[in-house]
Each structure stands twice: as C-alpha cells, then as structure tokens.
Amino acid sequence: MARRSGLIVLSVLAVCVLALSAGSARALNSTYWCSAHPALDPCVLSATINSAPLAAGDANYDVWAIPSNNGSDHTVQWSIQPETASDLSAAAGDTFSITIKTSVVPRVIDSFAGSLDYSRAYVCGGPSGCHYEVTVTGTPVSVTDQLGCSYPPGGPTCSPVASAPSSVLFSGEINDYNYNNYSDPSYPAGLVDSFYGMTMATNITETGLPPNIIQSNGQNELQIDLADHHFLQNGTTVVHGNFYLVIPDTFLSTYWGINDPSTLATDGLNATVGAGAGTLNVTVVPGTGVQVAITGLTFSRRKLKIKLGLVTPRAPTHVKARRTSGTTARVTFRAARPRGQKVKGYSANCRALNKLHRLRVTGKHSPATIKGLTPGVAYRCTLEGRSRAGYGHASKRFSIPA
C-alpha cells in the first residue's frame, strides 16, 4: 500500500518487483515458508486457492512474506504471485488465502484485494513460543501502475492517464503502527493499541495511510487520502476505485468516546469523500466496529473524512409524573436508548409561569426524582437522556400537577 503522512511512501507493486529480484522467489519459492524455515520471522504457514492448499514448492504460484521496518514501525509485506505470468489475470475470479506467522503486532491489515475476509490470533506453544497468526482471504483486484503519481503536502495526486498497464494483484501488508507521530500527548492514551483490528482492502494505487488524525472545528476527525489515475492506459476507460475500511470498536471508544459501540447507529459516524461519482456507505458491524465502503469512485484526488455523527441518546418514552412534595415529583419512564455512548442520567425541561426551567433529575433509572419545583405551580415538561456527547432527543410532554 502506498503511504503518506510524512512517514513512508511505498507501493506494493514496487515491493513485488523488489522481492522477486532480491530473493529470487520464483526459483526458491519455499524461501518464505515456515515448513522450510521454522525460525523465520515472518513466514508463511499456509496458502490456498479456492480452498485447495498451495504447497511450499508449488509449481504455479509463489507465496511470500518479508519484513520491512521503518524506525519504530514494523511491517510484514506479503503476496501471492503466479510462477509463469506477470500477474494474476488468469486467476482473477479465484479466491486466495494466506496465513502468516509473525512477531509483528497485526494492528492494521491493508491489501490489494476484493471480498476481503481476515482473522488475527495470538498463539502460544511449541518451539517458536508466542506469535501472531494472520489469515487474509480474498480475490485479486486490478490495480493501475503508480507511475505519474506524486506526493505533495496536501495529499497524493496522479496524472489523468495511467502510463503503464494495470496489474491483477493479491498483495498487502501487516503493520503494527508504532509510529512516533502518535506519541503526541494531545492524543488519547492507548491510541496506537486501539488500531488493533483496523483493516483495509482496495484497488486504488495510491492510498494515504495511516489515517491523519486531526482536530477540525473542535471535533476529532480521521482523514485518508485517496488517489489514482482517472483513465487507464488507453486514455478512455475510466478507473473505478473501490475502498473498504473497518474501524474497530477499540478505536471508536478511544478516539471518539463511543463507549457502547453495540448501540451505535449507522449515522453515528459521518463520512464524506468529495463531490462526484462513487457510492459511500457506513455500516455498523456488531462486535467488530464500523465498515466504511466506497464503490465506483473516480479520480484523480479525493480525501475521505470521517467524524463523529449522532451519538446522543434517543428519547425516553412512556413518561409519567406525580407530585411527591411541594418541591419534588416522582417520574417513571422507559429508558432512553443509547446510540454509541452510555446514558449517564436525565434532565427535565419544564415550563411554568411562562418561563423555561431545566430541572435536576436524580437517579439514572426509572423511577427518578425531579427536584426544584415551586410549590403550588403546575409544570409541562419533557425528559431527555444525557451521555458524554450531550443531551438527546426530548420525550413527549408530560404534566406535573400543582
């Protein structure tokens, strides 16, 4: 994957060429397998095509995984390539998988792949001790060559027409995201660890990673730069970009304070990618996080922005109240449902004597007590749930008699 943010610029296309020329993978395609080199880190545990196993000495496909470190950042780059062709065009409709053993913490997986599925596991035992095992499954995708792309400070950009043919790839990397950029004390504690589970798959040649983490109008916001050529090499066929990103629950909690992700609604995160062609969908995946998917995107330069959406509580219902003293009332209700953040309490907005009063409600559950009433005065009120994000929708009006 190509990266920006002042860290590293790297193309999987270039990595493939580098690994083949430096390691002679086609001649020694067991070089990267754990079965042949059990002490190697990383190494390939297994691989399949359409669920059929690929062997370390397979005559048709090379399977490799190599380390690539950049200071405190550690990366495993991997690929499945054909022995007798320049890319996977002949296998574009097949499903491949690769399982990699590594000591690199697999916080982020990004890849050139479609129909992505993946798993991460921490395994202990045996002569190799404890390690991670990462399995990535998907289909190859057609990726335009990166020639003609540049990396100005505002984000990557590419020439309108690709200068080289596209390639069909199933490649990617595993990254621990130990970037010094995240040591800023203004970032939430545990930010780096919260990336664990972030996953990306795309056919876009240049994708800015890691996400830029910024403050915009007082809000935490993620930004990812997207770029590609507008046309393929023939100058007429438009490139349609597909981009798939999973933002894990841990990151939602650490970065946006979404402490009850199972209750998050689709509008809990707002995503934009700029004007023009392309379909963008944000979907909550219970137990995993939020999936941001873009299909049919045209280029050459876009910026994906993701920020907090509507996470305040829904309105409490079935609200009733009765006076218990001159200054208090007992209120019963069906609890406000959270939307990503836990409900911390309630507040009553009441009108009496042509004035609006926000009255204190003691108790986080029904029944609760409304305090601060004026003896002998009747009130018309609404009840609101409260979370870290603020007050939610108001209930229907209810009466408190004099």
Secondary structure as UniProt FT lines:
FT   HELIX           12..23
FT   TURN            25..27
FT   TURN            29..32
FT   TURN            34..36
FT   TURN            38..39
FT   STRAND          43..49
FT   TURN            50..51
FT   STRAND          52..54
FT   TURN            56..57
FT   STRAND          61..70
FT   TURN            71..72
FT   STRAND          73..82
FT   HELIX           89..91
FT   TURN            92..93
FT   STRAND          96..102
FT   STRAND          108..112
FT   STRAND          114..123
FT   TURN            127..128
FT   STRAND          131..139
FT   STRAND          141..143
FT   TURN            147..148
FT   STRAND          149..150
FT   TURN            153..154
FT   STRAND          157..158
FT   STRAND          167..169
FT   STRAND          171..175
FT   HELIX           180..183
FT   TURN            185..186
FT   TURN            189..190
FT   HELIX           191..194
FT   TURN            195..197
FT   STRAND          198..202
FT   STRAND          206..207
FT   STRAND          212..216
FT   TURN            217..218
FT   STRAND          219..227
FT   TURN            233..234
FT   STRAND          241..248
FT   HELIX           249..256
FT   HELIX           261..263
FT   HELIX           266..268
FT   STRAND          269..272
FT   STRAND          279..285
FT   TURN            286..288
FT   STRAND          289..297
FT   STRAND          301..308
FT   STRAND          317..323
FT   STRAND          328..334
FT   STRAND          345..352
FT   TURN            353..354
FT   STRAND          355..362
FT   STRAND          368..371
FT   TURN            375..376
FT   STRAND          379..387
FT   TURN            388..389
FT   STRAND          390..394
FT   STRAND          398..400
//
